[in-house]
């Protein structure tokens, strides 16, 4: 999995790409969120536009990160879901947990 982070105002945008799977992507997501929180960036936007695959471990880690961020008084939102990831979130009913956006400006304005 590859990643890039950038800050816009008080929002940390974490751009993810490749596979978010057990043993690689899931651990990396946790580290990226932990770094953001350590830098007082409690509002996090995952850009999933370049993610090619995600497994149950990746989904589980996204939910764990959501819980961690929320407990710290922040928000974690998703942007640029592929049809495959959108389907997974629909089937698991997690689409009702996460705020999901197609447009970065709209996503940033929602924080």
Secondary structure as UniProt FT lines:
FT   STRAND          2..8
FT   TURN            9..10
FT   STRAND          11..20
FT   TURN            22..24
FT   HELIX           25..38
FT   TURN            39..40
FT   STRAND          43..54
FT   HELIX           56..71
FT   TURN            72..73
FT   STRAND          75..79
FT   HELIX           83..91
FT   TURN            92..93
FT   HELIX           94..96
FT   STRAND          99..101
FT   HELIX           104..109
//
